[in-house]
């Protein structure tokens, strides 16, 4: 008789499922959190730009509403520049120092005797 939920197989052996050397899992987790924050920030940017566009269209010549819509567009684009700038800065630091911040490699004690 087979299991109620079917067969469960172990995930492939790659960097997303195994931490490798001791302590590397924490750095991979933090790296993935930074990437998740960038994706969430990008999605939020898209929503804000769409809402600002609707606000601009529905302003009907009202200077206050038009100004508010442009402020929202400007702040959304500034947020995009900050998010992209953080990743560019991390890449530049990684190139200059050899320390890859976004996908770190942690060297620990050797497991061979």
LOVO-960843 format. One record per residue: residue in three letters; y, x, z of N, C-alpha, C in turn; residue number from 0. Coordinates in steps of 0.02 Angstrom, whole numbers. Example, Ala and Ser with C-alpha at 12.3 -4.5 7.8 and 13.67 -1.06 7.14 Angstrom:
+-----+--------+--------+--------+--------+--------+--------+--------+--------+--------+-----+
:   r :    n.Y :    n.X :    n.Z :   ca.Y :   ca.X :   ca.Z :    c.Y :    c.X :    c.Z :   k :
+-----+--------+--------+--------+--------+--------+--------+--------+--------+--------+-----+
: ala :   -284 :    660 :    390 :   -225 :    615 :    390 :   -165 :    660 :    390 :   0 :
: ser :   -112 :    642 :    354 :    -53 :    684 :    357 :      2 :    645 :    394 :   1 :
+-----+--------+--------+--------+--------+--------+--------+--------+--------+--------+-----+
//
This chain:
+-----+--------+--------+--------+--------+--------+--------+--------+--------+--------+-----+
:   r :    n.Y :    n.X :    n.Z :   ca.Y :   ca.X :   ca.Z :    c.Y :    c.X :    c.Z :   k :
+-----+--------+--------+--------+--------+--------+--------+--------+--------+--------+-----+
: unk :    -59 :     43 :      0 :      0 :      0 :      0 :     62 :     45 :      0 :   0 :
: unk :    109 :     30 :    -43 :    170 :     71 :    -47 :    221 :     49 :      5 :   1 :
: unk :    268 :     93 :     16 :    320 :     80 :     66 :    365 :     23 :     43 :   2 :
: unk :    395 :    -11 :     90 :    439 :    -67 :     75 :    500 :    -44 :     34 :   3 :
: unk :    525 :     16 :     48 :    585 :     41 :     15 :    570 :     90 :    -41 :   4 :
: unk :    507 :    103 :    -57 :    490 :    150 :   -110 :    483 :    220 :    -82 :   5 :
: unk :    481 :    268 :   -127 :    473 :    338 :   -107 :    540 :    371 :    -99 :   6 :
: unk :    548 :    410 :    -47 :    609 :    447 :    -35 :    594 :    520 :    -45 :   7 :
: unk :    632 :    552 :    -90 :    623 :    623 :   -103 :    681 :    662 :    -75 :   8 :
: unk :    668 :    724 :    -58 :    720 :    767 :    -31 :    771 :    784 :    -85 :   9 :
: unk :    835 :    792 :    -68 :    885 :    810 :   -118 :    873 :    880 :   -145 :  10 :
: unk :    903 :    892 :   -203 :    897 :    958 :   -234 :    928 :   1011 :   -189 :  11 :
: unk :    904 :   1072 :   -195 :    929 :   1127 :   -154 :    990 :   1157 :   -188 :  12 :
: unk :   1049 :   1134 :   -171 :   1111 :   1162 :   -197 :   1163 :   1164 :   -141 :  13 :
: unk :   1223 :   1187 :   -157 :   1273 :   1198 :   -105 :   1298 :   1134 :    -72 :  14 :
: unk :   1286 :   1076 :   -102 :   1311 :   1015 :    -71 :   1263 :    987 :    -18 :  15 :
: unk :   1201 :   1010 :    -19 :   1153 :    985 :     29 :   1130 :   1037 :     80 :  16 :
: unk :   1138 :   1100 :     64 :   1119 :   1153 :    111 :   1180 :   1195 :    127 :  17 :
: unk :   1186 :   1215 :    187 :   1245 :   1253 :    208 :   1237 :   1328 :    196 :  18 :
: unk :   1177 :   1352 :    185 :   1168 :   1423 :    174 :   1170 :   1462 :    239 :  19 :
: unk :   1214 :   1511 :    242 :   1218 :   1552 :    303 :   1250 :   1513 :    359 :  20 :
: unk :   1242 :   1538 :    420 :   1268 :   1504 :    478 :   1343 :   1494 :    476 :  21 :
: unk :   1366 :   1433 :    488 :   1438 :   1419 :    490 :   1467 :   1399 :    424 :  22 :
: unk :   1431 :   1405 :    370 :   1459 :   1389 :    304 :   1469 :   1314 :    295 :  23 :
: unk :   1428 :   1274 :    328 :   1433 :   1202 :    321 :   1501 :   1176 :    341 :  24 :
: unk :   1531 :   1203 :    393 :   1597 :   1182 :    415 :   1649 :   1195 :    362 :  25 :
: unk :   1646 :   1253 :    331 :   1696 :   1270 :    280 :   1687 :   1228 :    217 :  26 :
: unk :   1625 :   1213 :    199 :   1613 :   1168 :    143 :   1639 :   1098 :    158 :  27 :
: unk :   1630 :   1076 :    220 :   1655 :   1011 :    240 :   1731 :   1008 :    236 :  28 :
: unk :   1764 :   1060 :    261 :   1838 :   1062 :    259 :   1862 :   1065 :    186 :  29 :
: unk :   1828 :   1104 :    145 :   1846 :   1108 :     74 :   1839 :   1040 :     41 :  30 :
: unk :   1785 :   1005 :     56 :   1776 :    938 :     27 :   1827 :    889 :     54 :  31 :
: unk :   1849 :    897 :    116 :   1902 :    854 :    143 :   1968 :    865 :    105 :  32 :
: unk :   1984 :    928 :     89 :   2045 :    942 :     50 :   2041 :    909 :    -19 :  33 :
: unk :   1983 :    914 :    -50 :   1974 :    884 :   -116 :   1979 :    808 :   -112 :  34 :
: unk :   1949 :    779 :    -60 :   1953 :    706 :    -51 :   2025 :    684 :    -39 :  35 :
: unk :   2062 :    722 :      0 :   2133 :    706 :     13 :   2173 :    707 :    -52 :  36 :
: unk :   2157 :    755 :    -96 :   2193 :    758 :   -160 :   2176 :    698 :   -204 :  37 :
: unk :   2114 :    678 :   -205 :   2094 :    620 :   -245 :   2127 :    556 :   -218 :  38 :
: unk :   2125 :    548 :   -152 :   2157 :    489 :   -121 :   2232 :    490 :   -135 :  39 :
: unk :   2263 :    548 :   -130 :   2335 :    554 :   -144 :   2350 :    537 :   -217 :  40 :
: unk :   2307 :    559 :   -263 :   2317 :    543 :   -334 :   2310 :    468 :   -347 :  41 :
: unk :   2261 :    437 :   -317 :   2253 :    365 :   -325 :   2312 :    326 :   -296 :  42 :
: unk :   2336 :    349 :   -238 :   2394 :    318 :   -207 :   2456 :    326 :   -252 :  43 :
: unk :   2462 :    384 :   -284 :   2517 :    396 :   -330 :   2516 :    346 :   -387 :  44 :
: unk :   2457 :    335 :   -416 :   2451 :    289 :   -472 :   2471 :    219 :   -451 :  45 :
: unk :   2447 :    197 :   -393 :   2465 :    130 :   -368 :   2540 :    125 :   -357 :  46 :
: unk :   2570 :    176 :   -327 :   2642 :    174 :   -314 :   2683 :    173 :   -379 :  47 :
: unk :   2661 :    211 :   -429 :   2697 :    210 :   -492 :   2692 :    142 :   -526 :  48 :
: unk :   2634 :    111 :   -523 :   2626 :     44 :   -552 :   2670 :     -6 :   -516 :  49 :
: unk :   2669 :     -5 :   -449 :   2711 :    -51 :   -411 :   2785 :    -39 :   -423 :  50 :
: unk :   2804 :     24 :   -429 :   2875 :     40 :   -443 :   2894 :     16 :   -513 :  51 :
: unk :   2848 :     21 :   -560 :   2862 :     -4 :   -627 :   2872 :    -79 :   -628 :  52 :
: unk :   2830 :   -115 :   -592 :   2840 :   -188 :   -587 :   2905 :   -204 :   -551 :  53 :
: unk :   2921 :   -166 :   -500 :   2984 :   -177 :   -464 :   3044 :   -165 :   -510 :  54 :
: unk :   3039 :   -114 :   -552 :   3093 :    -98 :   -598 :   3101 :   -153 :   -651 :  55 :
: unk :   3044 :   -176 :   -676 :   3046 :   -229 :   -727 :   3074 :   -294 :   -699 :  56 :
: unk :   3055 :   -309 :   -637 :   3076 :   -372 :   -607 :   3145 :   -368 :   -574 :  57 :
: unk :   3179 :   -312 :   -580 :   3245 :   -305 :   -549 :   3297 :   -349 :   -582 :  58 :
: unk :   3289 :   -365 :   -646 :   3335 :   -409 :   -683 :   3408 :   -388 :   -677 :  59 :
: unk :   3419 :   -323 :   -681 :   3487 :   -297 :   -681 :   3518 :   -288 :   -612 :  60 :
: unk :   3483 :   -307 :   -560 :   3508 :   -298 :   -492 :   3508 :   -223 :   -476 :  61 :
: unk :   3567 :   -196 :   -463 :   3574 :   -124 :   -453 :   3535 :   -100 :   -393 :  62 :
: unk :   3535 :   -138 :   -338 :   3498 :   -117 :   -278 :   3423 :   -112 :   -292 :  63 :
: unk :   3395 :   -163 :   -325 :   3323 :   -163 :   -339 :   3305 :   -108 :   -388 :  64 :
: unk :   3348 :    -97 :   -438 :   3336 :    -43 :   -486 :   3337 :     25 :   -451 :  65 :
: unk :   3385 :     35 :   -407 :   3390 :     97 :   -370 :   3329 :    108 :   -325 :  66 :
: unk :   3305 :     55 :   -292 :   3246 :     60 :   -251 :   3184 :     78 :   -292 :  67 :
: unk :   3179 :     49 :   -352 :   3122 :     64 :   -395 :   3124 :    137 :   -418 :  68 :
: unk :   3184 :    161 :   -436 :   3189 :    231 :   -457 :   3175 :    279 :   -399 :  69 :
: unk :   3196 :    260 :   -339 :   3181 :    301 :   -280 :   3106 :    305 :   -269 :  70 :
: unk :   3072 :    248 :   -277 :   2999 :    247 :   -268 :   2965 :    289 :   -322 :  71 :
: unk :   2988 :    285 :   -384 :   2960 :    326 :   -437 :   2971 :    400 :   -423 :  72 :
: unk :   3031 :    417 :   -402 :   3048 :    487 :   -387 :   3005 :    514 :   -330 :  73 :
: unk :   2998 :    475 :   -277 :   2958 :    498 :   -220 :   2884 :    504 :   -239 :  74 :
: unk :   2859 :    460 :   -281 :   2789 :    465 :   -303 :   2779 :    528 :   -344 :  75 :
: unk :   2824 :    542 :   -389 :   2818 :    603 :   -430 :   2826 :    666 :   -388 :  76 :
: unk :   2868 :    663 :   -338 :   2876 :    720 :   -293 :   2811 :    731 :   -253 :  77 :
: unk :   2778 :    678 :   -233 :   2714 :    683 :   -199 :   2662 :    715 :   -244 :  78 :
: unk :   2662 :    697 :   -309 :   2616 :    728 :   -356 :   2628 :    802 :   -362 :  79 :
: unk :   2691 :    822 :   -365 :   2709 :    893 :   -369 :   2685 :    930 :   -307 :  80 :
: unk :   2692 :    899 :   -249 :   2670 :    931 :   -187 :   2595 :    940 :   -186 :  81 :
: unk :   2557 :    888 :   -206 :   2484 :    893 :   -207 :   2461 :    946 :   -257 :  82 :
: unk :   2489 :    943 :   -318 :   2470 :    993 :   -368 :   2492 :   1062 :   -347 :  83 :
: unk :   2550 :   1068 :   -317 :   2575 :   1133 :   -294 :   2530 :   1163 :   -241 :  84 :
: unk :   2502 :   1122 :   -197 :   2456 :   1147 :   -146 :   2394 :   1178 :   -177 :  85 :
: unk :   2367 :   1145 :   -228 :   2308 :   1172 :   -262 :   2325 :   1234 :   -303 :  86 :
: unk :   2383 :   1234 :   -334 :   2404 :   1293 :   -373 :   2415 :   1352 :   -325 :  87 :
: unk :   2447 :   1339 :   -269 :   2459 :   1392 :   -220 :   2393 :   1419 :   -193 :  88 :
: unk :   2345 :   1375 :   -180 :   2279 :   1397 :   -156 :   2244 :   1440 :   -209 :  89 :
: unk :   2252 :   1421 :   -273 :   2223 :   1461 :   -326 :   2256 :   1529 :   -333 :  90 :
: unk :   2322 :   1532 :   -327 :   2358 :   1596 :   -331 :   2339 :   1641 :   -273 :  91 :
: unk :   2336 :   1613 :   -213 :   2316 :   1652 :   -155 :   2245 :   1678 :   -164 :  92 :
: unk :   2201 :   1636 :   -191 :   2133 :   1657 :   -204 :   2129 :   1714 :   -254 :  93 :
: unk :   2171 :   1711 :   -306 :   2172 :   1765 :   -356 :   2198 :   1831 :   -327 :  94 :
: unk :   2251 :   1826 :   -288 :   2282 :   1886 :   -262 :   2242 :   1919 :   -206 :  95 :
: unk :   2212 :   1878 :   -163 :   2177 :   1906 :   -105 :   2101 :   1909 :   -114 :  96 :
: unk :   2075 :   1873 :   -162 :   2003 :   1871 :   -172 :   1969 :   1821 :   -125 :  97 :
: unk :   2008 :   1784 :    -87 :   1981 :   1734 :    -41 :   1988 :   1666 :    -75 :  98 :
: unk :   1932 :   1637 :    -93 :   1933 :   1572 :   -127 :   1938 :   1518 :    -74 :  99 :
: unk :   1996 :   1487 :    -69 :   2009 :   1438 :    -16 :   1974 :   1372 :    -30 : 100 :
: unk :   1972 :   1351 :    -93 :   1945 :   1286 :   -110 :   1869 :   1284 :   -109 : 101 :
: unk :   1836 :   1337 :   -128 :   1763 :   1341 :   -124 :   1745 :   1407 :    -90 : 102 :
: unk :   1747 :   1408 :    -24 :   1738 :   1471 :     11 :   1666 :   1496 :      9 : 103 :
: unk :   1658 :   1561 :     13 :   1594 :   1594 :     20 :   1593 :   1628 :     88 : 104 :
: unk :   1547 :   1609 :    130 :   1543 :   1636 :    197 :   1485 :   1685 :    199 : 105 :
: unk :   1500 :   1746 :    221 :   1448 :   1797 :    228 :   1429 :   1803 :    301 : 106 :
: unk :   1365 :   1796 :    314 :   1342 :   1800 :    383 :   1287 :   1853 :    389 : 107 :
: unk :   1253 :   1852 :    444 :   1199 :   1901 :    453 :   1143 :   1889 :    403 : 108 :
: unk :   1112 :   1943 :    383 :   1059 :   1940 :    334 :    996 :   1909 :    366 : 109 :
: unk :    960 :   1869 :    327 :    900 :   1837 :    354 :    838 :   1880 :    342 : 110 :
: unk :    844 :   1932 :    301 :    786 :   1975 :    288 :    781 :   2029 :    342 : 111 :
: unk :    720 :   2048 :    359 :    710 :   2098 :    411 :    694 :   2165 :    382 : 112 :
+-----+--------+--------+--------+--------+--------+--------+--------+--------+--------+-----+
//
